[in-house]
Amino acid sequence: MEYREIGKTGVKVSAVGFGCWAMGASGWGPVDDKESIEAVHKALDTGITFFDTAPGYGFGHSEQVLGKALGKRRKEIFLATKCGIDWDKDGRIFRNSKPEYIRKDCERSLKNLKTDCIDLLQVHWPDEKVPLADTMGEMLKLQKEGKIRFIGVSNFSVEQMKECQKYVELVSLQPPYSMLNRAIEAEIVPFCLEQKISILAYSPIQQGLLTGKYTPDTTFPQDDMRAHNPLFKGEVFKIILNTVDILRTIASKYNRTMTQFAINWVLCNPAVTVAIVGAKRPAQVQENAGGAGWKISEEDLKRVNEILLKMEQEIMPRLTAMHKNK
């Protein structure tokens, strides 16, 4: 396993992280807690030290399963969770970054995770109704109290991060980033490189779409979020799958699976510290770990870029039309 520094903290973590969203059993099809725990143990044994979860993943269930799985091995890992997502009695979620809720969220996470300190607490989504000064002020208090070590954000813009920096030392940003979602390259990547803010990229295999395991006939049950994702529909789905087949020929040069190739592509971006990959079973963890410790050549990165640009030109008009027809 390869290890990289988080921000300017001096703390190194595994380049491949364990994403615990699916562990919460919310929108990812059937999940077995026993298998989830086995997957965590496999990750620990494979050298994965970065684990990312959130209260919103299954209304605390993901954190509880992770806490149980870690047990006495808690000190072996860098534990990241989030705050600022609330829910009502009917399970409807909404953003809530009020200081009192940030504290409540943190206290609940500490209990769920069976720990006395969270290594990295991240505001899950920006809450336009609450001044960032108030939210970050509470995060700073939690840090000074020793309940969290470092402060990060998720899904924030450059302007929002700049505002946060007025009140706290921001060590990381967690945005989506993959071969199929490159939006952060324009503004966020240059800013994070300049400020030495670690990018913790989530969805590097795009909900499994870049694994090469799907065919044009693959369908998903209605309780699976992929059933409602336009990337998994019609001609767009077929174009992406054809592109994945082309990319797989490049991956084979390195004797790597398409999953590992997609993860490594994300890690080749100098702003990215961790590629956070979800897993429900030990075998998936083993494969994900193979995405680090090697590097795609500059020549092949250029070729991949050309392939992706061609794909984008084909799917963007279709995605726009799908959006208009909603």
N, C-alpha and C positions, 0 to 999 in steps of 0.2 A: 504493500500500500504506500501511496505517496502522501506526504503531509505538507500543508501550507499554512502560513501565518494569517490569523484573523486580524484584519486592519493593522493597527500599529501596536497591538497588545503584547506581542512577543509570544503569544500562545499559538501553537500549531495544532491543526486538526486534519483529519483524513480528507483527501480531495474528493472522495465519494462519500456522500452523506446518506444516512438512512432517513427517508421521509415516512412519517407515521400517519399520514392522512387516512390511508386505506385501513389501518389498524382500528380506526374509529368506527368502521362499518357504516360509513355514510356515503352512499352513492357509488360504491365500487363493487357491487355484487356481493356474493356470500363471502364472509370473513370468519375464520375460526380463531378464537383467542389463543388456543393452544399452539396453533401454527404460527401465529404472530409472535408469541414468546420464543418459539424455536428459531424464528427468523432473526430476532434480536440477538439471541445467543450466538447464532451463526455469524452475524455481523461483528460481534465482539471478538470472536475467534479469528475472523478474517482481517482484523486490524482496523475496522471502521470505528472511528471515535466520535464522529459528529452525528448527533441524533436530533431531528427536528419534529416537533409536534405542536399542538395548539388546543386550547379548551374547546374551540368550535368543531374539532374533529370528533363527531359523535357525542357532543355535549359532555366532554370530559372523559369519555370512554378510552380514547387513544392514550391520554396521559396516564390513566389508571393502569392500563395494560402494560405500558412502557415502564411505569414505576415498579410494577410487580415483576416484570421481566429482568430489570436491572438488579434489583435486590442489593446484595453486598458489592456488586461490581459497578455501582454508581460512580465511584471515583475514577474509573477507567475512561470515562467518556466526557465529552463536551456537550452539555445538555442545553438545547435551545427550545424555547416555547414562545407563545405569543400572548397578546392581551388586546382588549378593545373590541371583541365580538361578543355581543349579548344575545339572549334569546328569551322569548316569552313562553307562557305555559303551553302553547300549541306548537312549540318548536320552531317558530319563525325567528330567523336570525336578523340582527341589525347591528350597525356600528355604534359603539358607545365608548368614547375615550375620555369621559369625565374622570377627573382625578380619583373620586371615591370608587368608581368602578374599576379603574386600573389597579387600585390597591386590592379590591375584592378579588379580581381576576388572578392577581399574583398570589395572594394567600391561598386561594383554592388550588392553583397549580402546584404550589409547594406541597400541599397535602396530597393531591392526586399522584404526584411524582415521588412521593416519599423522600423528600430531600429538604435540606435547610437553606439551600442556595441554588438559584438558577444561573447557569453560566451566561446565557444570552436571552434577554427578554426583548421581544420585538413587537411593536405596534402593528397589528395584523393588516389593517387598512386605514387610510386617512379618514378622519371624521370631520367633515366640513363644519359641523355644528359646534365643535369645541376648539378653542384656540390652542395651537400647538404649544404655546408657552405654558398652559395649564397642564396639558398631558405630559410634556417633558419635565415639568417641574416635579410632578409626582414620581416619574421614573427616576429622577435624580435622588429624591428622598429614599426610594426603595434601594437604590444603589448605595447610598451613604449608610443605610441601616444594615447592609450586608446581605440583603435578601436576593439581590442580583449582582452579578459581576460586571456585565457589559450591556450596553443599550444599542438596539438596532431597530430598523423599520422594515416593513414589507409592503410592496406595491405603492411606494411613494415616488413622486416626481422629483426632478432636480430642485425645483423651487421649494418644495416641501422639505427636502433634506437640508437645504440651506437655512431654512427657518429653524429646523431642529438644532442645527449646529450653534445657534445663538445661545442655547441653554444647556446642551449636553455634548459629550464627545460621542459621536456616532461612529460605531465600528463596522457596521454592515448594513446592506440593503438586500432584501430577498425579493427578486422579481422573477417572472416567468422568462425562460430563455431556452430556445432549442433551434434546430435547423428549420422548424416550421413557424417560429415566432422570434423574430430578430429585432423587434421594435426598440430594444434598449441600446442598440449599437449606435444610434444617431447622437443622443445627448447623454444618456445615463452612463454608458461605459467610459467616455472621456472624463466626465466629472468624477466618477469613482476612482479612476486611475490617478487623477490629479490630487484628490483628497485622501488617497489611500484608504478608501472605504471598501471593504470586501463585498464582492457580489456573491451571494449564495443563491445559485440559480435553481429554481424549482421547475418541475415538468420538463427535464432535459430530453426525455423520450416521448414527450407529448402524449401523455395518457396511454402509452403503449403503441401509438401509431408508428413510431420509428423503430419498433422492435423487429418488424418483418414477419410477425406471427399472424397478421390478419390477411384475409383475401377479400375480393369484391363481394363475396357472398356472406361475409361475417355480419351478424346482427347482434344487437344488445337489448336486454330487457329494459322496460320503461323506467325501472328504478335505478338504472345505471346512467350516470351523467353523460356518458359517451353517446347514448341514444339521442341526446338533444344537442350535440355538438356538430355544427355545420361541416367541420373537417371530416366527419365520419359519414357523410351523406353523399349519395349520387355520384356525379362526375368528378366532383372535388376529391372524394374518397379514392376513386379509381386513379386519378392523376397522381395523387400522393403515393399510392401503393406502387405505381409504375416507377416513380422516382426513387422510392426506397429500394426497389429491385436493382436499379442502376447503381445506387450508392453501395449496395451490398457487394458488388463486384470489387469496389475499391477496398472495402473492409476486409475482403478475403485475402488481399495482398499482405495484410498484417496478421493473418490467421485469427481474426477477431469476429465476433458476432456483430450483427447490425446494432444491437443494443449497446454493446461496448464501444462501437465506432461512434454512435450518436453521443454518448456520454463524453468520450474523449474529445470530440469536436467542440463541445461546450467548454471543456477544460483547457483547450488550446487558446481561448481568449484570455489575454494577460490580466484582465480585470476580475476574472472568476476565480474564487478561492475554493468553493465547494459546488459540486453538482449534486443536488438533493434528489435522490431517486427512491420512489416508493417501492415497497416490497411486502408481499403477504406470506411468502414461503421461503424457506432456507435456500432452495435452489436459485431463486431470483436474486437473493443477496449475493450468492457466489458469483453469478454472472455479472451483476452490477459492479462488483469489486474489480472485475477485469477491465473496467473502463479507464482505470488510472495506471500509472507506472510506465507509460509509453507515450509516444507522440506521433500524430499524423504529420507527414512531411509538408513543407511549404508548398511544394508542387501539387500535392494532392488536395491541400486546403484550397488552393486556387481553383482546381478542377471542381471541387465540391461546390464552391461559391457560384461557379458558372451554371452548374446543374440546378442549384437552388433558385437562382435568378430566373432561369427558364421556367421552372415549376411555378414560381410566384406570378409570372406573366400569364400563365394559363389559368391559375385558380382564382386570382383576384377579381376578374370580371364576374365569375360565377358566384363567388361569395357575396359580392355587391348586389347581384340580382336576387340571391336568396334572402338577403337582408331586407330588400325593398318589398319582397313578396310576403313578408311576415304579417 
